[in-house]
Amino acid sequence: MIEPTYPGAVAPERTCTFASLGVQLRALEWGDPRAMPIVLAHGMWDHAHSFSVLGPLLAARFRVIALDARGHGDSTWASAYTWPTDVLDIVNVMRALGEPVHLVGHSKGGGQVTDAACIAPELVRKVVNIDGFGPPSLPTGDDPVPHMVAFLDARRRIAGRSTWRPYASLDDLVERRRAQNPRLTREWLRYFLFFGALESPDGWRWKHDPQMGHGFGPWRPEWIGPSYAALHAPMLAVVGSEHDTWGPLPEPLLSERLSHVKRLERRVVAGAGHFVHIEKPRETAALICEFLES
Amino acid sequence: MRIAHGRVTLELHEVTHRDGPALLLLHALYESSASWGEAPAWPGRVYALDFSGHGRSDWLVGGGYYPEMLVADADATLAHIGGAALAGAGIGAYVATLLAGARSALVPAALLLPGAGLAGGGAQPDFNQPRQPLSPPPRQPGCDPMVHVLNRDARPPDYVEPFARAAKRLLLVEDGTARPPWWEAARGVTRAEVAPAELSVALARLAAA
């Protein structure tokens, strides 16, 4: 199949690979390699092409490096997936770059770049978090026991699974993802999912690791706000104005969490849902450049 | 024997073979099945597992250790050997508590012993402490240095309590070492008993259903 196109999406100028903890992380790059780096981190089930429109807009002034998280896109698969290892991967990328960088993350990537900046303040200039402020409540409910049982049953079930079942066409993947994120257009998803799936003689399969995803344990959403107190870098918190799957949080809850950030700027992008940088890339790029260059 | 769990192959030692109820030993952090020493007195089969990253089990590619993954290691073992009483030390005690609650139909009783990794990172993350995940401690012989993160996971007591309540029977060995909040929560449930510090005596109590 021929690579699809999308208005504003620009093929990466370079790709590169970072080693972290035995995993190879693939990244897409736009912009002058001598310019100040921005590292971009995508959300759950996404990959670096999530930034194929925003990245090139930022590349006029920065060296833009969009990562595939471990187990996603063209990065290698790991034995296990945890929040701290994703965060360490981002820190290891920053260490490899050898100079302080700006961090931009969306959704899960937004939370993780924020954590990376808390852990390695000496490597970070500023942080842009696009609707990555955690779920409103525990997605698993109050009793952890049935959730653990489901996790253990799933571990037994996937023990031998090495690939996803095939979908007949790329359009089937598009419809699957649209059921989850109805604000994303088919045109975008056809472009985006082309890079997140593999075509083989029996159909299309997701590239991301089928053994990923546990999302449980003793973790509490109430811990998110207090964790921001360790953030030294200034943070730009961006959300869309529209209600959407996975966000934004109700305003009182979002304000409470963000009240722990010492140096905070907030912006709301009108007419965008959770995928602010995909629905309104030019507005998002303008906000980011203004914040990073102020 | 070797046991498949996801992309990891685990080493399970069959310590004694006699007919009777099974006992599965779960070692402490940085240790292995060898740490139990000679075969303990038990009226049935005794198995000792090497958790992933420890002993002769595989290391996780890319790190990513977390206690629930060790619970899944032990559960993959139960899938292989059937039901078993559990005896866990340190982080193995925490794993045994969670597994005894989640698989109560397979686990008639669990013995919890002090040991390395017992406390984890406390009842909740300490937001005032600067986090330093990049410097693992001096390497412990025979285990993946990345398992160190298992010493820092948060263990809220109200997370453990529902597992302790769902467990058929818990015996806790208390030897005067500091007991973390999750341990106190497990000890507080109706079916929890404090067992003698001598392992053979505690196991005899565990075997007497």
Interface residues (C-beta under 8 A of the other chain):
Chain A: S20 L21 G22 V23 R70 W77 A78 S79 A80 Y81 T82 P84 T85 V87 L88 V91 C118 I119 A120 D143 P144 V145 M148 V149 F151 L152 R155 R156 I158 A159 G160 Q211 H214 F216 G217 P218 W219 R220 W223 P226 S227 A229 A230
Chain B: A4 H5 G6 R7 V8 S52 D58 L60 V61 G62 G63 G64 Y65 Y66 P67 E68 M69 V71 A72 D75 A76 A79 L98 G101 A102 R103 Q124 P125 F127 N128 P130 R131 Q132 P133 L134 M146 V149 D153 A154 R155 P156 Y159 P162 F163 A166
